[in-house]
Amino acid sequence: MRAYATYPSLAGRRVFITGGATGIGAAMVEAFSEQGAVVGHLDLAEDAAGALADQLQAAGYARPWFRRVDVTDAAALKAAISDFAAEAGGFEVLVNNVANDTRHDPLETSQDSWRRCMAVNLDCAFFASQAAVHLMRAGGHGGAIVNFSSINAVLGPDGMPGYVTAKAGLLGMTKALARQYGPDGIRVNTILPGWVVTQRQLDLWLTPKAEAEWMEQVCLKERIEPRDAANLAMFLAADDSRMITNQHFIIDGGRV
Ligand SMILES: NC(=O)c1ccc[n+]([C@@H]2O[C@H](COP(=O)([O-])OP(=O)(O)OC[C@H]3O[C@@H](n4cnc5c(N)ncnc54)[C@H](O)[C@@H]3O)[C@@H](O)[C@H]2O)c1
């Protein structure tokens, strides 16, 4: 039986998660809600967000704030974060989780599809952070930004050059923002997950053969669950990590 931490500092904290309806994002909506945080999120997947809210409500937690937003629309993304903060009465934590890891051939990639890939995997993290920094500065108590990169940013596998490039870009963005907004008490850190077993990964890529190969490469021969990544995100959002910023954290069972 596993037993996970409770973070008193997360109770009442205003937390916004991009791409929160499914996968790791949904695990974070759930985990932060369990801590008593005031959670907001956005996604394209409205039905999944509704099911998640029903499930949380049935378990006795508050329904999370949700809006259907395409994060490639920077104005709509920023408006959602600001509207959430206005309704919640403040803003302390942003988790830049949204991504799209669709595979593509480098030699067949058009300028438009490259730009779309950057928009969903990199640009939105910048513009969401822009909105968050304004709100955190206005609050006067700092805040925490947690970005989701990937071990693919450092391993550089075949078949996903846009995703790999964007995820590596997030590492640089983390450094730039952590340095610039540290004096405001805003911490910026990045999580690099290995292969986390979400429904999307099971449906699209995590075949028994691929999983057997993965298990040969890692130290810990167990699946990484969405909750494992959520646990690290909560630590990086909580006061327990108050002097940690400008860092990258790998959670991959020892693959890298
Ligand atoms: N699952 C893994 O194995 C893995 C490994 C390494 C890194 N990561 C990273 O962790 C984070 C979460 O991973 P995941 O597997 O849960 O992601 P995912 O791709 O399954 O889900 C992301 C969420 O974003 C939503 N979304 C996609 N495009 C959107 C858009 N344009 N606008 C709004 N919402 C949109 C999806 O509907 C989904 O709910 C991502 O940043 C991912 O790159 C995941």
The ligand as an SDF file (V2000), in Angstrom:
LIG
                    3D

 44 48  0  0  0  0  0  0  0  0999 V2000
    2.9720   10.3430  -21.1120 N   0  0  0  0  0  0  0  0  0  0  0  0
    4.2850   10.2660  -21.2630 C   0  0  0  0  0  0  0  0  0  0  0  0
    4.8480    9.1830  -21.4250 O   0  0  0  0  0  0  0  0  0  0  0  0
    5.1380   11.5130  -21.2430 C   0  0  0  0  0  0  0  0  0  0  0  0
    6.5160   11.3650  -21.3580 C   0  0  0  0  0  0  0  0  0  0  0  0
    7.3200   12.4870  -21.3420 C   0  0  0  0  0  0  0  0  0  0  0  0
    6.7470   13.7400  -21.1820 C   0  0  0  0  0  0  0  0  0  0  0  0
    5.4100   13.8640  -21.0510 N   0  0  0  0  0  0  0  0  0  0  0  0
    4.8560   15.2080  -20.9260 C   0  0  0  0  0  0  0  0  0  0  0  0
    4.0000   15.2910  -19.8120 O   0  0  0  0  0  0  0  0  0  0  0  0
    2.8970   16.1570  -20.1100 C   0  0  0  0  0  0  0  0  0  0  0  0
    1.5950   15.4100  -19.9680 C   0  0  0  0  0  0  0  0  0  0  0  0
    1.6630   14.2430  -20.7270 O   0  0  0  0  0  0  0  0  0  0  0  0
    0.4040   13.3790  -21.1400 P   0  0  0  0  0  0  0  0  0  0  0  0
    0.9460   12.1230  -21.6980 O   0  0  0  0  0  0  0  0  0  0  0  0
   -0.6050   13.3390  -20.0650 O   0  0  0  0  0  0  0  0  0  0  0  0
   -0.1470   14.2910  -22.3490 O   0  0  0  0  0  0  0  0  0  0  0  0
   -1.3420   14.0070  -23.3520 P   0  0  0  0  0  0  0  0  0  0  0  0
   -0.8540   14.2490  -24.7150 O   0  0  0  0  0  0  0  0  0  0  0  0
   -1.9700   12.6720  -23.1220 O   0  0  0  0  0  0  0  0  0  0  0  0
   -2.3900   15.0360  -22.8230 O   0  0  0  0  0  0  0  0  0  0  0  0
   -2.2560   16.3810  -22.8630 C   0  0  0  0  0  0  0  0  0  0  0  0
   -3.6380   17.0180  -22.6930 C   0  0  0  0  0  0  0  0  0  0  0  0
   -3.5720   18.1900  -23.4870 O   0  0  0  0  0  0  0  0  0  0  0  0
   -4.7680   18.3070  -24.2390 C   0  0  0  0  0  0  0  0  0  0  0  0
   -4.4830   19.0870  -25.4390 N   0  0  0  0  0  0  0  0  0  0  0  0
   -3.7860   18.6940  -26.5410 C   0  0  0  0  0  0  0  0  0  0  0  0
   -3.7160   19.6900  -27.4190 N   0  0  0  0  0  0  0  0  0  0  0  0
   -4.3830   20.7430  -26.8860 C   0  0  0  0  0  0  0  0  0  0  0  0
   -4.6460   22.0690  -27.3110 C   0  0  0  0  0  0  0  0  0  0  0  0
   -4.2220   22.5170  -28.5000 N   0  0  0  0  0  0  0  0  0  0  0  0
   -5.3230   22.9040  -26.4870 N   0  0  0  0  0  0  0  0  0  0  0  0
   -5.7670   22.4650  -25.2790 C   0  0  0  0  0  0  0  0  0  0  0  0
   -5.5520   21.2190  -24.8180 N   0  0  0  0  0  0  0  0  0  0  0  0
   -4.8810   20.3690  -25.6150 C   0  0  0  0  0  0  0  0  0  0  0  0
   -5.1990   16.8910  -24.5210 C   0  0  0  0  0  0  0  0  0  0  0  0
   -6.5930   16.8370  -24.8100 O   0  0  0  0  0  0  0  0  0  0  0  0
   -4.8170   16.1770  -23.2330 C   0  0  0  0  0  0  0  0  0  0  0  0
   -5.8840   16.1780  -22.2930 O   0  0  0  0  0  0  0  0  0  0  0  0
    3.1410   16.6400  -21.5440 C   0  0  0  0  0  0  0  0  0  0  0  0
    3.8060   17.8760  -21.5140 O   0  0  0  0  0  0  0  0  0  0  0  0
    4.0200   15.5720  -22.1290 C   0  0  0  0  0  0  0  0  0  0  0  0
    4.8120   16.0520  -23.1990 O   0  0  0  0  0  0  0  0  0  0  0  0
    4.5860   12.7770  -21.0770 C   0  0  0  0  0  0  0  0  0  0  0  0
  1  2  1  0
  2  3  2  0
  2  4  1  0
  4  5  1  0
  4 44  2  0
  5  6  2  0
  6  7  1  0
  7  8  2  0
  8  9  1  0
  8 44  1  0
  9 10  1  0
  9 42  1  0
 10 11  1  0
 11 12  1  0
 11 40  1  0
 12 13  1  0
 13 14  1  0
 14 15  2  0
 14 16  1  0
 14 17  1  0
 17 18  1  0
 18 19  2  0
 18 20  1  0
 18 21  1  0
 21 22  1  0
 22 23  1  0
 23 24  1  0
 23 38  1  0
 24 25  1  0
 25 26  1  0
 25 36  1  0
 26 27  1  0
 26 35  1  0
 27 28  2  0
 28 29  1  0
 29 30  1  0
 29 35  2  0
 30 31  1  0
 30 32  2  0
 32 33  1  0
 33 34  2  0
 34 35  1  0
 36 37  1  0
 36 38  1  0
 38 39  1  0
 40 41  1  0
 40 42  1  0
 42 43  1  0
M  CHG  2   8   1  16  -1
M  END
$$$$
